[in-house]
């Protein structure tokens, strides 16, 4: 998480080309709703983020609203710091540790599965060897076998859930950590870089941004996840 406090009154330069960087990522800290985006200015190129849903849906007072240019700038700078080589290396190490822990959990589940299958196989052999004429014994052995099979199915389901929840192969592993920070800054600043590429990069790194206004400062307060 990264926190940013941005003065409301600081001057900002020319607007950027393309859509606003944080469209769909901003959430209001006061009501929890997503902020909406609209463009203002003579040419409708100045982004402005607003919490309008409460007003539009329920007639509630509007929570917060602020210009998007300085906010986008602050997020850009925070993002570029995050993807510098040292930060990428730290992220890769954290990911390696997470995968290692997940592997340990899976290994434990596999051992549980082997034990459950062993007990199920033994229960089946005991049931199969029982005298069918002795219905009481055969019935008890069949019940034990069914319980053992249920345990096998339970552990198999836990392994399937674990595998489904595990992240896929890392995109960080393919990055050149010695050059990505410098190269990304150059690409980001290039006038030929498509705004859609920037938005894709932002959404790769950022889950959401929780926004609020500090009227006493006055500042825009951003909590970046």
Secondary structure, DSSP 8 states (H G I E B T S, - for coil): -EEEEEESS-------SSS-TTTTTEEETTT--B-EEEEETTTT-EEEEE--HHHHHH------EEESHHHHHHHHHHHHHHTSHHHHHHHHHHHHHHHHHHHHHHHHHHHHHHHHHHHHHHHHHHHHHS-TT-HHHHHHHHHHHHHHHHHHHHHHHHHHHHHHHS--S-SGGGS-TTTHHHHHHHHHH-TTS-HHHHHHHHHHH-S-EEEEEETTTTEEEEEE-
